[in-house]
Structure formats: C-alpha cells, structure tokens
Amino acid sequence: MSYVPHTAADQEAMLAAIGASSVKDLFCDVPERHRYPKFDLPEPLSEMEILAELRDLGEQNADLDHYLCFLGAGAYNHFVPSVIDHVISRSEFYTAYTPYQPEISQGTLQTIFEYQSMICALTGMDVANASHYDGATALAEAVIMALNIGRNKKKKIVLSANIHPEYRQVVRTYTQGLNLEIAGDEEPGQDLASLIDGDTCCVAVQNPDFFGQLSTLSDMQALADAAHAVKALFIVVADPISLGLFKAPGDYGADIVLGEGQALGNALNFGGPYLGYFACREKYARKMAGRLVGQTVDNRGQRGFVMTFVAREQHIRRERATSNICSNQALNALAAGVYLAALGKQGLRQVAELSYHKAHYAARRIAEIPGFELAGDGPFFKEFAVHCPLPVQILNDELLEEWGIIGGFDLGRFYPERNGQALFCITEMNSKEEIDYLIKALMRDDLSLPEVSEADLFRHYLRLSQLNWCVDKGIYPLGSCTMKYNPKVNEVAARLPGFTRTHPYQDHCTVQGNLRLMYRLQEYLKEISGFAAVTLQPSAGAHGEFTGILAMRAYHQANDDTRRVKVLIPDSAHGTNPATTAMGGLQVVQIPSDERGNVDLEALKTECDDTVIGLMLTNPNTLGLFEEHLLEVVDLIHNCGGLVYGDGANLNAIMGIAKPATFGFDVMHFNLHKTFATPHGGGGPGSGPVGVSRRLAKYLPGPIVVEEECSDCDCGHDHDKEPCYHLQMPDASVGRVKAFYGNFGVLVRAYTYIRSLGAEGLRQAAENAVLNANYLQARLKGMLCIPHADRTCMHEFVAQGQLEGAEGVHTLDIAKRLMDLGHAHPPTIYFPLIVPEALMIEPTETESKETLDQFVADIEQIAGEARTNPELLHDAPHNTPVGRLDEVRAARQPILRWTPPGK
Ligand SMILES: Cc1ncc(COP(=O)(O)O)c(C=O)c1O
C-alpha cells in the first residue's frame, strides 16, 4: 500500500513549479558521498502478508487470553471496558497532535481538563498534569520538582526501599548529574523518619508498597509531619485502583501523589505505552512539569479550555524549564479519564473491593498449602508475598508447563534477602469466590467521580472528539511535528491480543514474539540510521535526548575527562535540547546561526575547547535546511574531543537518502511518532529510540534485546534453527530511563510501517516529503516572506506572517483565520524563536497536490483579507466551536480542575 498520493503527472508539475529537474536534485545539500547509500531492509509486504507475520509473532507469546496470570509488580491485569477503545480510537482524538491551537482542539483540551479533575478527586490533590511517560519517570520528575522547590539547596532525598525497584533505578538515572544524596533505599525496613534532616528536600514512599502492603494512616501522617517539619515534600506513589477504596494520600499529608496509571483502562501491552499520573498541591502548580489545561473564556464570552502555564515549559524557557518533557502519554491519559468516568465512584470502588477480597481469599488459601507461608502479616491490597517451598523460577516453570499458569513475580530478582518469595497479584479478573472482609476503618467516605450511563458517556466523548482537528480530517502542516497519515493496518497489528495481553514480567521464553519484534526493530533502525546500537526504551524524543546526553556524559567520565561540562546548542534548536542538557546537570552554550541558516562556524570555533561534552544538532535543522557545512561542524567538535548528538526528529526528510551515523554523529534519537507514522493521540504516546556509535553502545540504558544461541531454555522453538531473544543490560549502562522496556504498542506500529514500506517505500516517503515542502515553498514565495527561499528546503520551511500592506496583521491572526476556512490545521507558529513571526510549514508526503493547492489558495485568500479587512483576521476564528480564547486569563486566574457548583 502506498501512502504517497502523487501521480507521475503531479510530480512533474510540482518539479516544474519548483524549477528542479528531478526529486534527487532537491537533496543537493546532502554531502554527495553520503547520498543514496545501500539501504538493506527486507522487501516490503502486502497488508495481508504483514498481518500474517504480525499474527505469527503474536502467537509466539503466551498471552493472557490463553494463560491465567498472577503477575503484578507495577503492571496490572484489570478489565478494560469496551467503551474505552471506541472512544480513544476516534480519529479526532487519535490522529491529532498536542493541542497547540485551542479553538480546533477543544475536544482534547476538555478531556484533559476532565482527566485532571478526576485525578485530583482520586488523590485528594488540587492540580494534576496531563501525564508523564510512566510511573517511574513521574517519580523522577517529582524528585526534581522537590529539588527545584528547595531552590537546589537541599540535596538529600529520602526514598523508601519499598518503592518499585525500577522506579528507584529511574530516579538514580535521572539525577546522576545533579550531585544528590539518596538515602533510605539501601535496604528495606529502615526508619525513614530518622534519615530526615535539614538537607532533605523530599521523602518518597509507596502505598500500597511494592509488596502490596498498606501503611497505617497514622504512620503515613507521622512521616508527612516529619518531612514538613524540615520543609521537605512528602511524595506518595499510589496504585490508582487502591484509591477507589482507601483514603486519598491528600488526607494524610501528601504534597505530591503519583503513580502508574496503566491500571486505569490501559492494556498490559508488554510494558507500554502506559502513563504516569501526577498531582500536587496548588501552591506547587507552577513548579510542576508537563502539560496542564486550564479553563478560560473566548472573545464571545463562552467557556473554553487552553494549555496553560506554558511559560514554565521547555519550548519557552529552554534550559530554565521545569523539565524537558514535550510529548507525553495523552492518549493513555484519555483512556484513564474514560475509565474513571465509565466506572464512576461505585464502579471503581467495586473493582478495588473485588481485587482486595479475592487477593485475601487467595492469600489465605495459598497459606493453607503445606510448604507455603505468607511473608508478613500486615494489611495488604491486591498483592502479597509468599515464601515458597522451592525456588520461584522452578515453581513458575512448573505452573506454566503443567497448568498453563503464569505465576507470581520472583522477589529475589530485586531483593536478595527475599529469595524464595513470590509476589502474587489478584485482581477482579482472577479468582471467583467473594470473601467479605471488614475494611471500613481504611475505607474512604466519598469520591467525586461521575455517575453516568455508557450511552451518555460515549455521546459525551463523541461530541468532544468532534471539536478536534485531526490528520484523518485534513492536512496538518505543523512544522517539526511530521503529522503524516497513520496507516490503519498498524492499528490492527498493534491490537492483536498476542501483543496487548502480555505482561512485561513474563518469563522471556513466553514472550519470544515480542522480543523478536523488538530485536528486528532495533536492527531496522540501525540499518536506517547507520548506528551500531539502538535502545528502544525512551518514550519520546525528549526522553531520547536525555538518554543520549547521559550516555555522552558517561563516556567522558569513563575517560576521566571530567572537565567537560559544556553542551553547544545552536539557537535554532528545539527547546527540549537545552532543557535536556540542564536536566542532565550540564551547561548550555548557545551558538548563533549565520545568514544562510547554518550554524555560525566562527562562533562555533570560539567555543570548541576541552570543556565541551558535545554539540546537539538538529539536521535538517528547524529552519528546514540541511546544514551546508555539516561535515566541518562535526570535525570541529570531534577535534576538540567532543561528541555530536543528532536530534533525529527531522529524519523524515532524509531516511533512505542518507544515514546520519555516516556524517559522524555519535548519538541520535528517532521520533517514531513522527517519522514512522504512529499516531500522536493529542499529545502522546510517542517513542524515542536512541542510536549510538560503537564507542557509546555500552552506556545505553537497558534492557536491550539481544539474540543469543542457546540450547537450554524453554522457549519451545527449534534451537538449531532459530536463535533465542533475551533482555540484557549493556555493560556500563547509564541505568534505566523508564520501567519495563519502552512504549511497546508504539513499537509494534512502527515495525508494521517499516515492514509495509521496505527500503524503497521509506526512501519515497522522504523524497515526497521534500518534494511537497519545496512545492509549497515555491507556490507561497510571492505571498509570504520566506527568509531562506533562495535555498532548497528539506521536508519543511519557515515563512513569516508579515504581509506587505497589512502591517497590523500577525502570524497568530493568519493561523486563526486558516481555521475558519476549514481545510487545514495551522502551521507551527512562533517557532523557531530566531525567526520573527515564524510560520513553520511541514506538509509531509501523504498530502496530495490538490490538497497543497487548496492550502495555497487559502493563504492567498487570507493575504487578500489581511489587506482589505484586517479586523476579520484580528477577531478570527469565527467558524470554530469557540472563538479566540483568552490564554492570559487562563494563566493569571487558573482554573485547573472542575469543582461542583457552589464549592
Ligand atoms: C526538533 C525536535 N526535537 C525534539 C522534539 C521532542 O520530541 P518529543 O515531543 O517526542 O519529546 C521535537 C518535538 O516536536 C522536535 O521537533
């Protein structure tokens, strides 16, 4: 299936308008010796073939539709009501980008506002953001937030050892450049209160903890009081299902409540995409990372919603931002919102009660079996640890082989002192008999969640979806975001139960299909980019950047090159680049651009010395231009001992045309949600794999999938014919950057896309993306000012919303008026910051000539209106569900959650 709409005649007409004789000419800025390399990917498959291949991979897994499962440990097999998939699959939610233009994104914005309100109700907090990559990264961000609130003066973190071990690993990975002391998690059972002192900025606990145990309210309150006594924050990690039953952490002194939101209506999906939910007290709202939606009014006095407090985000504050997060897990947050609304307070309580009762019933029965004994006698929620009479691995092998049961989690994996103990998890999906325990003392009184029928619920979300613009509706030329068509076969593949119903902690023998897919994807990305190694772990581009920066830092530290602290970043860089550098505890040095839109070589030379960690370079850059002195820039950095980080967000322009590693790049992240056509879901999930050169491979975060000859495992395949796939931590890994293995569901979609297109299809996608951009640039040249129109652009270009004869009209007015005409989403506006009144236009390869011509006609009409009737533009949009929204009011008088009338 081709996703490029042009006929040969279209192509010819477009090349004539550009003044080029062939598409290949458009790549003249790519150094000749690196152009059109051998590109060795498997032949493309038809839709029928690819689905057969994916089904086969799925069937190589032991999925939960075919096996009973008692694994939990941070990923939970709760029931997912059918209505959720129907809502989130609405194209208007699914194929939209982050809601930058609020007047045509009210659906997404209102659902986020509702999600925020429900998370606040659940946690007892005042404000909630629209998600982190997962529970683990939410905890790392909470710790960094606490540091910032303490103005980076208090450097101690008290972390309970009963927090999910992978979360604690992620905290260590995130904070390795920040010079902190982490206390309390060396061994379980420490008296955390005794570790708190004047240097402590936060105390973090999990309740119910990793072992499923519940703390008493008085213990929690006492710890909160001890933290508050030294002005430290009290952070609670909580299973959101448990909050349907037990007291909200806000009731016992929490300042930040966060956790893994997967259990709220998201499939297990072999560890991702999940979502980190995050809520805090109102006084800390402006220090919170991530996207936040607020209520405001439009110029007609109607209620509406906008993203608010944007001034604290990376795209405005750059290295002074609260975090580097950009894409998040918005679609998963939507699923969580629908789940909470669908179940309501009664339903959520019922799920929690069922899980609780069934878990207690199971625990009692297991304890009655000779040789088994409960490990601990305190209260617990839906998980409990059991001493087993034989090693857990042997027990689990037997359960799987003889009974078709995926047993409990082997606690010895993270806690050597708990060797021989299995952590069993029971949810409403498991055992059948009900047991009635009296738990009133721990129960919460009321919970402010909706109580609606499924019909009303679905109509609500359907109506909201219709307020959004999305790729399935029309062209979405949002520069830097690569909003191309999302092929439907990817969705069928990613929803196969063989993938969605697998638990991330299953034994590797039972998930060979998943691991094989991940391994192949690693290999394909290596081939496309030319890098020696790839990790699939990062959840988004910014997450990949952070991973890359940590690997670069680790490389220099391993060489005892500790003087290196500077990261050079061109002024055209995306805001995530400086924000990432700052998060890594490194120093940002901005390099200006020259008059042709390249890095200013002279300025660069003056900064190249032995304190340079490296350069972060987007190429093609954010002006849509290929760096003309690329090889010289790379040499300058290498000659001073630095490394080159390539921001690969714009890979769509050059995939198949050149391999970035051959330019000399040492690291690069991919944005799978841009280049490889996975839907952005109104803000995420994305996926940001990172490729590195050989010398950096051992620093990658893990685990990574490796292919191994092995003869003694139980994978069930013919070891003589097929290798086995394992998860492995690289030798000198910087650590984990998230729990589990990456946004697996997104990986399946990207894999399907690459298999559908093959090498030639990917190359054609890049060629046509560049053709479309040059065609639009040529057609718009006379209408808009385009600073670098003398150059061939790559997949996008930057124009300016300044029109002769219409001096009072601005980029914002043009963007808003475009919405009225109903054919297009506006381009990215006011980015890159170095171009005044920027309009960044990226049509992508999936738009036809007819669509591009309509876009040109719209701009022509608007340019005319700007001169004859500027008021029409100043007041635009007129035909959208809400008028121009007051974003200043949203930030000054924040309304960040729904409250019942009169409260
Ligand atoms: C050039 C560039 N780098 C990095 C990013 C960050 O990617 P993500 O939103 O996936 O974190 C973006 C996102 O728009 C980008 O355009």
The ligand as an SDF file (V2000), in Angstrom:
LIG
                    3D

 16 16  0  0  0  0  0  0  0  0999 V2000
   13.3840   19.0080   16.5810 C   0  0  0  0  0  0  0  0  0  0  0  0
   12.6790   18.3460   17.7290 C   0  0  0  0  0  0  0  0  0  0  0  0
   13.4030   17.7800   18.7120 N   0  0  0  0  0  0  0  0  0  0  0  0
   12.8120   17.1810   19.7680 C   0  0  0  0  0  0  0  0  0  0  0  0
   11.4490   17.1390   19.8930 C   0  0  0  0  0  0  0  0  0  0  0  0
   10.8420   16.4980   21.1130 C   0  0  0  0  0  0  0  0  0  0  0  0
   10.1540   15.3330   20.7970 O   0  0  0  0  0  0  0  0  0  0  0  0
    9.0320   14.7160   21.7420 P   0  0  0  0  0  0  0  0  0  0  0  0
    7.8430   15.6070   21.6510 O   0  0  0  0  0  0  0  0  0  0  0  0
    8.7670   13.3800   21.1790 O   0  0  0  0  0  0  0  0  0  0  0  0
    9.5810   14.6640   23.1120 O   0  0  0  0  0  0  0  0  0  0  0  0
   10.6490   17.7160   18.8940 C   0  0  0  0  0  0  0  0  0  0  0  0
    9.1800   17.7030   19.0350 C   0  0  0  0  0  0  0  0  0  0  0  0
    8.4370   18.3920   18.4140 O   0  0  0  0  0  0  0  0  0  0  0  0
   11.2740   18.3240   17.7780 C   0  0  0  0  0  0  0  0  0  0  0  0
   10.5510   18.8730   16.8050 O   0  0  0  0  0  0  0  0  0  0  0  0
  1  2  1  0
  2  3  1  0
  2 15  2  0
  3  4  2  0
  4  5  1  0
  5  6  1  0
  5 12  2  0
  6  7  1  0
  7  8  1  0
  8  9  2  0
  8 10  1  0
  8 11  1  0
 12 13  1  0
 12 15  1  0
 13 14  2  0
 15 16  1  0
M  END
$$$$
